[in-house]
């Protein structure tokens, strides 16, 4: 899957859980939502960094 698509899906999930928490649960689950959002953010950063390193490594190999 393309990196931008994975990152877009993660951001969409983060916004959806925040919207659901506010609209349906009246902000009662703020701690859980913040934990899930933070975990998704860390997953996105990890995924992006591995993809960035892989592309950087492929680019440097093709130049030699």
Jmol script that loads the backbone (N, CA, C; Angstrom):
load data "model"
ATOM      1  N   UNK A   1       0.838  -1.174   0.000  1.00  0.00           N
ATOM      2  CA  UNK A   1       0.000   0.000   0.000  1.00  0.00           C
ATOM      3  C   UNK A   1       0.889   1.244   0.000  1.00  0.00           C
ATOM      4  N   UNK A   2       0.440   2.280  -0.660  1.00  0.00           N
ATOM      5  CA  UNK A   2       1.199   3.527  -0.716  1.00  0.00           C
ATOM      6  C   UNK A   2       1.255   4.178   0.660  1.00  0.00           C
ATOM      7  N   UNK A   3       2.360   4.842   0.925  1.00  0.00           N
ATOM      8  CA  UNK A   3       2.568   5.471   2.226  1.00  0.00           C
ATOM      9  C   UNK A   3       1.526   6.534   2.494  1.00  0.00           C
ATOM     10  N   UNK A   4       1.232   7.374   1.516  1.00  0.00           N
ATOM     11  CA  UNK A   4       0.268   8.446   1.750  1.00  0.00           C
ATOM     12  C   UNK A   4      -1.120   7.901   2.041  1.00  0.00           C
ATOM     13  N   UNK A   5      -1.480   6.744   1.468  1.00  0.00           N
ATOM     14  CA  UNK A   5      -2.784   6.152   1.729  1.00  0.00           C
ATOM     15  C   UNK A   5      -2.869   5.631   3.162  1.00  0.00           C
ATOM     16  N   UNK A   6      -1.820   4.983   3.625  1.00  0.00           N
ATOM     17  CA  UNK A   6      -1.792   4.483   5.004  1.00  0.00           C
ATOM     18  C   UNK A   6      -1.873   5.636   5.985  1.00  0.00           C
ATOM     19  N   UNK A   7      -1.101   6.693   5.744  1.00  0.00           N
ATOM     20  CA  UNK A   7      -1.124   7.848   6.637  1.00  0.00           C
ATOM     21  C   UNK A   7      -2.485   8.539   6.607  1.00  0.00           C
ATOM     22  N   UNK A   8      -3.114   8.619   5.444  1.00  0.00           N
ATOM     23  CA  UNK A   8      -4.441   9.216   5.347  1.00  0.00           C
ATOM     24  C   UNK A   8      -5.466   8.394   6.126  1.00  0.00           C
ATOM     25  N   UNK A   9      -5.391   7.086   6.044  1.00  0.00           N
ATOM     26  CA  UNK A   9      -6.311   6.215   6.775  1.00  0.00           C
ATOM     27  C   UNK A   9      -6.134   6.393   8.277  1.00  0.00           C
ATOM     28  N   UNK A  10      -4.887   6.481   8.731  1.00  0.00           N
ATOM     29  CA  UNK A  10      -4.629   6.659  10.162  1.00  0.00           C
ATOM     30  C   UNK A  10      -5.179   7.997  10.645  1.00  0.00           C
ATOM     31  N   UNK A  11      -4.980   9.064   9.872  1.00  0.00           N
ATOM     32  CA  UNK A  11      -5.517  10.377  10.262  1.00  0.00           C
ATOM     33  C   UNK A  11      -7.045  10.339  10.267  1.00  0.00           C
ATOM     34  N   UNK A  12      -7.654   9.674   9.299  1.00  0.00           N
ATOM     35  CA  UNK A  12      -9.110   9.569   9.251  1.00  0.00           C
ATOM     36  C   UNK A  12      -9.649   8.823  10.476  1.00  0.00           C
ATOM     37  N   UNK A  13      -8.966   7.771  10.887  1.00  0.00           N
ATOM     38  CA  UNK A  13      -9.380   7.033  12.090  1.00  0.00           C
ATOM     39  C   UNK A  13      -9.250   7.908  13.323  1.00  0.00           C
ATOM     40  N   UNK A  14      -8.157   8.660  13.416  1.00  0.00           N
ATOM     41  CA  UNK A  14      -7.963   9.537  14.567  1.00  0.00           C
ATOM     42  C   UNK A  14      -9.082  10.574  14.661  1.00  0.00           C
ATOM     43  N   UNK A  15      -9.435  11.182  13.551  1.00  0.00           N
ATOM     44  CA  UNK A  15     -10.495  12.188  13.564  1.00  0.00           C
ATOM     45  C   UNK A  15     -11.856  11.550  13.831  1.00  0.00           C
ATOM     46  N   UNK A  16     -12.074  10.360  13.308  1.00  0.00           N
ATOM     47  CA  UNK A  16     -13.352   9.682  13.521  1.00  0.00           C
ATOM     48  C   UNK A  16     -13.573   9.336  14.982  1.00  0.00           C
ATOM     49  N   UNK A  17     -12.543   8.815  15.649  1.00  0.00           N
ATOM     50  CA  UNK A  17     -12.739   8.463  17.053  1.00  0.00           C
ATOM     51  C   UNK A  17     -12.927   9.707  17.910  1.00  0.00           C
ATOM     52  N   UNK A  18     -12.287  10.807  17.540  1.00  0.00           N
ATOM     53  CA  UNK A  18     -12.507  12.058  18.271  1.00  0.00           C
ATOM     54  C   UNK A  18     -13.936  12.552  18.061  1.00  0.00           C
ATOM     55  N   UNK A  19     -14.422  12.507  16.828  1.00  0.00           N
ATOM     56  CA  UNK A  19     -15.794  12.925  16.532  1.00  0.00           C
ATOM     57  C   UNK A  19     -16.812  12.050  17.250  1.00  0.00           C
ATOM     58  N   UNK A  20     -16.605  10.751  17.232  1.00  0.00           N
ATOM     59  CA  UNK A  20     -17.521   9.835  17.915  1.00  0.00           C
ATOM     60  C   UNK A  20     -17.518  10.100  19.413  1.00  0.00           C
ATOM     61  N   UNK A  21     -16.343  10.352  19.987  1.00  0.00           N
ATOM     62  CA  UNK A  21     -16.258  10.630  21.414  1.00  0.00           C
ATOM     63  C   UNK A  21     -17.035  11.891  21.776  1.00  0.00           C
ATOM     64  N   UNK A  22     -16.909  12.917  20.951  1.00  0.00           N
ATOM     65  CA  UNK A  22     -17.597  14.178  21.249  1.00  0.00           C
ATOM     66  C   UNK A  22     -19.099  14.070  20.973  1.00  0.00           C
ATOM     67  N   UNK A  23     -19.472  13.504  19.834  1.00  0.00           N
ATOM     68  CA  UNK A  23     -20.879  13.493  19.418  1.00  0.00           C
ATOM     69  C   UNK A  23     -21.719  12.471  20.180  1.00  0.00           C
ATOM     70  N   UNK A  24     -21.182  11.293  20.382  1.00  0.00           N
ATOM     71  CA  UNK A  24     -21.986  10.228  20.982  1.00  0.00           C
ATOM     72  C   UNK A  24     -21.770  10.125  22.490  1.00  0.00           C
ATOM     73  N   UNK A  25     -20.530  10.175  22.920  1.00  0.00           N
ATOM     74  CA  UNK A  25     -20.221   9.951  24.333  1.00  0.00           C
ATOM     75  C   UNK A  25     -20.033  11.242  25.127  1.00  0.00           C
ATOM     76  N   UNK A  26     -20.273  12.403  24.508  1.00  0.00           N
ATOM     77  CA  UNK A  26     -20.160  13.709  25.177  1.00  0.00           C
ATOM     78  C   UNK A  26     -18.813  13.911  25.862  1.00  0.00           C
ATOM     79  N   UNK A  27     -17.756  13.401  25.272  1.00  0.00           N
ATOM     80  CA  UNK A  27     -16.403  13.611  25.784  1.00  0.00           C
ATOM     81  C   UNK A  27     -16.070  12.825  27.035  1.00  0.00           C
ATOM     82  N   UNK A  28     -16.845  11.780  27.332  1.00  0.00           N
ATOM     83  CA  UNK A  28     -16.600  11.004  28.543  1.00  0.00           C
ATOM     84  C   UNK A  28     -15.378  10.097  28.438  1.00  0.00           C
ATOM     85  N   UNK A  29     -14.967   9.767  27.237  1.00  0.00           N
ATOM     86  CA  UNK A  29     -13.859   8.825  27.047  1.00  0.00           C
ATOM     87  C   UNK A  29     -12.602   9.537  26.564  1.00  0.00           C
ATOM     88  N   UNK A  30     -12.356  10.737  27.028  1.00  0.00           N
ATOM     89  CA  UNK A  30     -11.222  11.522  26.547  1.00  0.00           C
ATOM     90  C   UNK A  30      -9.891  10.809  26.742  1.00  0.00           C
ATOM     91  N   UNK A  31      -9.700  10.178  27.880  1.00  0.00           N
ATOM     92  CA  UNK A  31      -8.439   9.489  28.145  1.00  0.00           C
ATOM     93  C   UNK A  31      -8.188   8.343  27.191  1.00  0.00           C
ATOM     94  N   UNK A  32      -9.210   7.553  26.940  1.00  0.00           N
ATOM     95  CA  UNK A  32      -9.081   6.413  26.031  1.00  0.00           C
ATOM     96  C   UNK A  32      -8.839   6.893  24.607  1.00  0.00           C
ATOM     97  N   UNK A  33      -9.574   7.928  24.194  1.00  0.00           N
ATOM     98  CA  UNK A  33      -9.415   8.465  22.839  1.00  0.00           C
ATOM     99  C   UNK A  33      -8.015   9.050  22.659  1.00  0.00           C
ATOM    100  N   UNK A  34      -7.520   9.767  23.664  1.00  0.00           N
ATOM    101  CA  UNK A  34      -6.164  10.319  23.570  1.00  0.00           C
ATOM    102  C   UNK A  34      -5.114   9.212  23.504  1.00  0.00           C
ATOM    103  N   UNK A  35      -5.320   8.135  24.257  1.00  0.00           N
ATOM    104  CA  UNK A  35      -4.387   7.007  24.210  1.00  0.00           C
ATOM    105  C   UNK A  35      -4.386   6.362  22.828  1.00  0.00           C
ATOM    106  N   UNK A  36      -5.568   6.134  22.274  1.00  0.00           N
ATOM    107  CA  UNK A  36      -5.660   5.523  20.947  1.00  0.00           C
ATOM    108  C   UNK A  36      -5.065   6.448  19.885  1.00  0.00           C
ATOM    109  N   UNK A  37      -5.341   7.739  19.978  1.00  0.00           N
ATOM    110  CA  UNK A  37      -4.786   8.692  19.016  1.00  0.00           C
ATOM    111  C   UNK A  37      -3.264   8.744  19.104  1.00  0.00           C
ATOM    112  N   UNK A  38      -2.741   8.726  20.311  1.00  0.00           N
ATOM    113  CA  UNK A  38      -1.288   8.730  20.481  1.00  0.00           C
ATOM    114  C   UNK A  38      -0.668   7.458  19.923  1.00  0.00           C
ATOM    115  N   UNK A  39      -1.299   6.318  20.179  1.00  0.00           N
ATOM    116  CA  UNK A  39      -0.794   5.048  19.646  1.00  0.00           C
ATOM    117  C   UNK A  39      -0.823   5.055  18.119  1.00  0.00           C
ATOM    118  N   UNK A  40      -1.903   5.552  17.530  1.00  0.00           N
ATOM    119  CA  UNK A  40      -1.977   5.629  16.069  1.00  0.00           C
ATOM    120  C   UNK A  40      -0.926   6.576  15.506  1.00  0.00           C
ATOM    121  N   UNK A  41      -0.678   7.680  16.195  1.00  0.00           N
ATOM    122  CA  UNK A  41       0.351   8.615  15.754  1.00  0.00           C
ATOM    123  C   UNK A  41       1.732   7.956  15.782  1.00  0.00           C
ATOM    124  N   UNK A  42       2.025   7.220  16.829  1.00  0.00           N
ATOM    125  CA  UNK A  42       3.319   6.532  16.925  1.00  0.00           C
ATOM    126  C   UNK A  42       3.446   5.475  15.836  1.00  0.00           C
ATOM    127  N   UNK A  43       2.369   4.765  15.557  1.00  0.00           N
ATOM    128  CA  UNK A  43       2.377   3.778  14.466  1.00  0.00           C
ATOM    129  C   UNK A  43       2.642   4.480  13.135  1.00  0.00           C
ATOM    130  N   UNK A  44       1.995   5.625  12.899  1.00  0.00           N
ATOM    131  CA  UNK A  44       2.183   6.364  11.653  1.00  0.00           C
ATOM    132  C   UNK A  44       3.617   6.860  11.513  1.00  0.00           C
ATOM    133  N   UNK A  45       4.190   7.368  12.597  1.00  0.00           N
ATOM    134  CA  UNK A  45       5.577   7.839  12.557  1.00  0.00           C
ATOM    135  C   UNK A  45       6.523   6.676  12.279  1.00  0.00           C
ATOM    136  N   UNK A  46       6.292   5.551  12.919  1.00  0.00           N
ATOM    137  CA  UNK A  46       7.135   4.374  12.696  1.00  0.00           C
ATOM    138  C   UNK A  46       7.026   3.898  11.250  1.00  0.00           C
ATOM    139  N   UNK A  47       5.802   3.834  10.734  1.00  0.00           N
ATOM    140  CA  UNK A  47       5.598   3.395   9.354  1.00  0.00           C
ATOM    141  C   UNK A  47       6.268   4.346   8.371  1.00  0.00           C
ATOM    142  N   UNK A  48       6.080   5.642   8.577  1.00  0.00           N
ATOM    143  CA  UNK A  48       6.684   6.622   7.686  1.00  0.00           C
ATOM    144  C   UNK A  48       8.204   6.543   7.732  1.00  0.00           C
ATOM    145  N   UNK A  49       8.772   6.389   8.934  1.00  0.00           N
ATOM    146  CA  UNK A  49      10.231   6.341   9.036  1.00  0.00           C
ATOM    147  C   UNK A  49      10.808   5.103   8.366  1.00  0.00           C
ATOM    148  N   UNK A  50      10.134   3.962   8.484  1.00  0.00           N
ATOM    149  CA  UNK A  50      10.646   2.766   7.810  1.00  0.00           C
ATOM    150  C   UNK A  50      10.541   2.900   6.301  1.00  0.00           C
ATOM    151  N   UNK A  51       9.436   3.482   5.815  1.00  0.00           N
ATOM    152  CA  UNK A  51       9.297   3.696   4.377  1.00  0.00           C
ATOM    153  C   UNK A  51      10.324   4.708   3.870  1.00  0.00           C
ATOM    154  N   UNK A  52      10.563   5.758   4.639  1.00  0.00           N
ATOM    155  CA  UNK A  52      11.531   6.777   4.245  1.00  0.00           C
ATOM    156  C   UNK A  52      12.931   6.179   4.161  1.00  0.00           C
ATOM    157  N   UNK A  53      13.299   5.388   5.161  1.00  0.00           N
ATOM    158  CA  UNK A  53      14.623   4.751   5.139  1.00  0.00           C
ATOM    159  C   UNK A  53      14.755   3.770   3.989  1.00  0.00           C
ATOM    160  N   UNK A  54      13.693   3.013   3.715  1.00  0.00           N
ATOM    161  CA  UNK A  54      13.737   2.052   2.612  1.00  0.00           C
ATOM    162  C   UNK A  54      13.902   2.775   1.280  1.00  0.00           C
ATOM    163  N   UNK A  55      13.157   3.856   1.089  1.00  0.00           N
ATOM    164  CA  UNK A  55      13.278   4.612  -0.167  1.00  0.00           C
ATOM    165  C   UNK A  55      14.630   5.304  -0.270  1.00  0.00           C
ATOM    166  N   UNK A  56      15.140   5.809   0.842  1.00  0.00           N
ATOM    167  CA  UNK A  56      16.454   6.446   0.844  1.00  0.00           C
ATOM    168  C   UNK A  56      17.537   5.412   0.500  1.00  0.00           C
ATOM    169  N   UNK A  57      17.410   4.214   1.075  1.00  0.00           N
ATOM    170  CA  UNK A  57      18.381   3.166   0.806  1.00  0.00           C
ATOM    171  C   UNK A  57      18.302   2.708  -0.656  1.00  0.00           C
ATOM    172  N   UNK A  58      17.075   2.565  -1.194  1.00  0.00           N
ATOM    173  CA  UNK A  58      16.933   2.187  -2.607  1.00  0.00           C
ATOM    174  C   UNK A  58      17.508   3.243  -3.519  1.00  0.00           C
ATOM    175  N   UNK A  59      17.315   4.499  -3.177  1.00  0.00           N
ATOM    176  CA  UNK A  59      17.833   5.594  -4.002  1.00  0.00           C
ATOM    177  C   UNK A  59      19.342   5.644  -4.010  1.00  0.00           C
ATOM    178  N   UNK A  60      19.970   5.391  -2.860  1.00  0.00           N
ATOM    179  CA  UNK A  60      21.422   5.440  -2.798  1.00  0.00           C
ATOM    180  C   UNK A  60      22.026   4.218  -3.490  1.00  0.00           C
ATOM    181  N   UNK A  61      21.340   3.096  -3.483  1.00  0.00           N
ATOM    182  CA  UNK A  61      21.853   1.912  -4.165  1.00  0.00           C
ATOM    183  C   UNK A  61      21.783   2.060  -5.664  1.00  0.00           C
ATOM    184  N   UNK A  62      20.747   2.721  -6.170  1.00  0.00           N
ATOM    185  CA  UNK A  62      20.598   2.842  -7.612  1.00  0.00           C
ATOM    186  C   UNK A  62      21.580   3.855  -8.209  1.00  0.00           C
ATOM    187  N   UNK A  63      22.119   4.755  -7.372  1.00  0.00           N
ATOM    188  CA  UNK A  63      23.073   5.750  -7.877  1.00  0.00           C
ATOM    189  C   UNK A  63      24.473   5.195  -8.037  1.00  0.00           C
ATOM    190  N   UNK A  64      24.754   4.056  -7.450  1.00  0.00           N
ATOM    191  CA  UNK A  64      26.106   3.488  -7.537  1.00  0.00           C
ATOM    192  C   UNK A  64      26.252   2.550  -8.692  1.00  0.00           C
TER     193      UNK A  64
END
end "model"
wireframe off; spacefill off
backbone 0.3
color backbone group
